[in-house]
Amino acid sequence: MSEKQVSLYIAVSLDGYIADEDGSVSWLESIDSEGDAGYEAFFDNVDTVVMGRTTYQQIFSLTDTFPYSKKDVYVFSNTKAGTQDEYADFVSGTVDNWLNEISGEHVWLVGGAQLVKQFLKEKAIDRFVLTIAPIILGKGIPLFEQDDTHTLELEEVARFGQFAQLIYRNVEE
């Protein structure tokens, strides 16, 4: 495993979904929150952002400006690997190889579910910052698919309006 610090910082419904069946996260906008749930401090601390292609495409439906332009951005994509656009470099291969190739030290794993699964498989997530939304979607895209057991240690619990944030550290070597 790489010496980089990888953090999964993500919002999830109470029943474990990161998006509805259509891939939308618009349900998050209807929930009252206080402050930014520590987002700005977290964001200031990362130098590299990584996500899957579907998550990358979703960003452009949510905002007019690309929110990660001041960071090194990588998108895992089998179809566009080896290319880049004005915002990101498109990569493929194993997570471990990619982590060894980049220069960044603190990586934010934005999502989505398939990339999270790949990072988990390679035991490459050091911190899990899960912001739990008070909504039960009933169906959608789950954050964690069936996988091996991963042992975590609770570091912090915080409340931001109706959101609860749980921060866990991976204790596996």
Secondary structure, 3 states (H helix, E strand, C coil): CCCCEEEEEEEEECCCEEECCCCCCHHHHHCCCCCCCCHHHHHHHCCEEEEEHHHHHHHHHHCCCCCCCCCEEEEECCCCCCCECCCCEEECCCHHHHHHHCCCCEEEEEECHHHHHHHHHCCCCCEEEEEEECCCCCCCEECCCCCCCCCEEEEEEEEECCEEEEEEEECCC
